[in-house]
Amino acid sequence: MSTVPLALTTPTDIALAVDQREVEAVRCILFFDGVCGLCNWSVDFVLKRDRQAKIQFSPLQGETARALLTPADVSDLNTMVLWEGGRTYRKSSAAVRVLWRLGPFWKSVGLALWLIPLPLRNLGYSLVARNRYRLFGKKESCRLPTPEERARFLP
């Protein structure tokens, strides 16, 4: 049985009012490579700075990713994907949008990064992503949240 909220997998034209509230409760989801050391560090970074707990997390290898993302997004472990209200953002656009949600200092860092043209931002992102296992290591399994974090993680 799937633990992905039904409202997230139901077409909006037939979703019930209760389901719509459930969708609105999921402000945004950051999908990450669950076995990547850099990705796990990034999740920890966001958890510490997202004081309003607006961002939820799910591994790209999980059932929430399979339910909400395209097969191409799920199979591309070289990018983080941010899902916001049915829209998906990838690579540097996802990273910048996450920064915008982390308070005034990080929002200004995100705005500065946004000024860099997208092809250059994504080139830098891709260079790090391509070498992330070598530079930051690879885990044997997906990150397990602490009991305090568990509510913010989706399967």
TITORZA-496861 format. One line per field, with one value per residue (C-alpha): residue number from 1; y, z, x. Coordinates in Angstrom, 3 decimals, always signed. Layout:
n: NUM;...
Y: Y;...
Z: Z;...
X: X;...
This chain:
n: 1;2;3;4;5;6;7;8;9;10;11;12;13;14;15;16;17;18;19;20;21;22;23;24;25;26;27;28;29;30;31;32;33;34;35;36;37;38;39;40;41;42;43;44;45;46;47;48;49;50;51;52;53;54;55;56;57;58;59;60;61;62;63;64;65;66;67;68;69;70;71;72;73;74;75;76;77;78;79;80;81;82;83;84;85;86;87;88;89;90;91;92;93;94;95;96;97;98;99;100;101;102;103;104;105;106;107;108;109;110;111;112;113;114;115;116;117;118;119;120;121;122;123;124;125;126;127;128;129;130;131;132;133;134;135;136;137;138;139;140;141;142;143;144;145;146;147;148;149;150;151;152;153;154;155
Y: +0.000;+3.404;+6.027;+8.855;+11.197;+10.327;+13.985;+14.184;+11.432;+12.319;+14.611;+18.001;+18.003;+15.097;+15.718;+16.096;+19.205;+17.234;+16.081;+19.672;+20.668;+17.753;+19.028;+22.555;+21.127;+19.827;+23.195;+21.799;+18.620;+18.427;+15.190;+14.084;+11.149;+9.186;+7.513;+10.626;+12.135;+15.681;+15.322;+14.111;+17.032;+19.357;+17.885;+18.440;+22.021;+22.723;+21.015;+23.275;+26.486;+25.853;+27.063;+27.157;+23.543;+24.468;+21.954;+18.217;+15.647;+12.459;+10.363;+10.132;+6.371;+6.490;+5.984;+9.687;+10.486;+7.761;+9.131;+12.829;+13.071;+12.001;+8.793;+10.935;+12.921;+9.744;+8.095;+11.170;+10.958;+13.789;+16.458;+17.525;+18.208;+20.690;+20.104;+23.173;+23.098;+20.726;+22.443;+20.927;+22.715;+20.960;+21.481;+25.045;+26.362;+23.924;+24.876;+28.605;+28.194;+26.232;+29.032;+31.553;+29.714;+29.686;+33.190;+36.621;+35.828;+32.702;+34.414;+37.098;+34.381;+32.767;+36.092;+36.614;+33.139;+33.820;+36.688;+34.189;+33.034;+29.644;+27.825;+28.876;+28.018;+24.594;+23.993;+24.546;+22.404;+19.591;+19.614;+19.139;+16.588;+14.500;+14.225;+14.165;+10.479;+10.819;+14.079;+13.432;+9.665;+7.305;+5.706;+2.088;+3.078;+6.103;+8.515;+7.608;+10.608;+11.064;+10.740;+14.567;+14.790;+11.897;+14.027;+15.998;+12.929;+11.222;+7.663
Z: +0.000;-0.988;+1.671;-0.870;-0.146;-2.565;-3.419;-4.865;-7.374;-8.246;-11.222;-9.885;-11.867;-9.784;-6.438;-3.411;-1.204;+1.604;-0.824;-1.929;+1.658;+1.794;-1.347;+0.084;+3.249;+1.093;+0.425;-1.573;-1.845;-2.436;-4.198;-3.768;-4.489;-1.273;-1.447;-2.290;+0.462;-0.944;-1.340;+2.255;+3.443;+1.435;+3.115;+6.538;+5.495;+4.539;+7.641;+9.913;+8.100;+7.137;+10.479;+9.258;+8.026;+4.602;+2.687;+2.746;+1.438;-0.575;-2.214;-6.001;-5.438;-3.452;-4.243;-3.877;-6.678;-8.873;-8.205;-8.818;-11.205;-14.772;-15.359;-16.726;-13.450;-11.354;-13.358;-13.427;-10.098;-11.174;-10.246;-7.308;-8.184;-6.362;-6.654;-5.848;-6.361;-9.304;-10.991;-11.062;-10.985;-11.660;-11.097;-10.213;-10.481;-7.754;-5.583;-5.936;-5.149;-2.020;-0.914;-1.382;+1.320;+3.972;+5.375;+4.379;+4.149;+2.036;-0.048;-0.973;-1.852;-4.060;-5.727;-6.473;-7.994;-10.033;-11.757;-13.279;-16.651;-16.434;-18.813;-16.677;-13.402;-14.718;-16.070;-12.579;-11.058;-13.554;-12.944;-9.203;-9.731;-12.093;-9.511;-6.293;-5.430;-5.840;-3.866;-1.177;-1.124;-1.697;+0.982;+0.970;+1.539;+1.659;+4.576;+7.566;+9.265;+13.009;+14.908;+15.004;+11.225;+10.248;+9.534;+6.897;+4.899;+2.356;+1.113
X: +0.000;+1.358;+1.984;+2.095;-0.842;-3.644;-4.180;-0.674;-1.379;-4.985;-5.697;-6.811;-10.045;-11.376;-9.621;-11.863;-11.821;-10.158;-7.489;-6.882;-6.092;-3.669;-1.924;-1.708;-0.123;+2.719;+4.343;+7.221;+9.249;+12.974;+13.884;+17.482;+19.790;+19.393;+22.812;+24.877;+27.027;+26.703;+22.942;+22.571;+24.713;+22.415;+19.333;+20.939;+21.809;+18.180;+16.758;+18.835;+17.870;+14.234;+12.891;+9.292;+9.528;+8.161;+10.263;+9.677;+12.136;+12.016;+14.710;+14.615;+14.655;+11.377;+7.720;+6.832;+9.290;+7.797;+4.292;+5.009;+7.958;+8.525;+10.478;+13.341;+13.508;+13.463;+16.228;+18.507;+20.301;+22.636;+20.105;+18.032;+14.418;+12.198;+8.452;+6.359;+2.627;+2.815;+5.783;+9.227;+12.568;+15.847;+19.554;+20.592;+17.027;+15.984;+18.967;+18.286;+14.580;+15.464;+17.815;+14.983;+13.018;+15.773;+15.633;+16.932;+20.658;+20.197;+17.524;+20.080;+22.624;+19.969;+19.189;+22.894;+23.104;+19.942;+21.771;+24.205;+22.831;+21.087;+23.489;+26.479;+24.701;+23.755;+27.260;+28.692;+25.958;+26.604;+30.366;+29.848;+27.052;+29.165;+31.956;+29.909;+30.450;+34.202;+34.349;+31.732;+31.270;+28.383;+26.220;+25.064;+21.432;+19.155;+19.408;+17.241;+15.620;+15.769;+12.482;+12.229;+12.704;+10.449;+7.345;+9.269;+10.326;+8.127;+8.713
